[in-house]
């Protein structure tokens, strides 16, 4: 966290940070925006509940009206438990599918780890070299001052830098 704050205050571009476990507050330190996934979940849940109420109303009132125990055909209180369960089911499943789509996760996708030990014990911070004023030696010394164990300079496949 301290290294991220220092590099952000010096206006270095941090491409990503890999940690073996969740570090609370890291997304704020990186300057990341809040996720829109809760809003998408809410909208998908409301859509699912609305479609479920419409379907149940249509089936009991229009398509196949059956008088059961003298209740009215459009008895909305009877729809509430099933509507809630369908809302939660559709919101949950569609949220997972949206997350997989946004994260570009699909079956069989191979991961490209920055360091093999990043899932076990290493903390990795990837810093982008944006312009000619980037001084690799200064960055290396700053990282070692922040108790870095190893500093590596690599070319990325995406940008060719």
C-alpha angles and dihedrals in degrees: 000000000000093000092049092051093048094048092046091050088053089051097244115153110242107202096190145332122221120200132175090231138017115288109202114226094019093115090055091047089052090051094241119164121242114270119258090210094100090055091048089050091050093049093046091049093050090046091050092049092047093049091046093052091046092049094048092045091049094048095047098038107030115015104037113003111187123173105227115187093335094294118144117259093241098051100158096181088064089057096057103085096047092041091055092049093048090047092054092044095050093042092051098045095042092047090056091048092048090048092051090049095048092045090046091233116158136158113285096017112150117224122226108213119201089212127010091227095052090099092050114034114332128103111206128192117191113206120193120223100222105172146001093276090070108113111200093192093053090048091048092051092046091052092049089049086056089055098260113171097205135009121195131183114212140170115239121227095222101056102020090231 
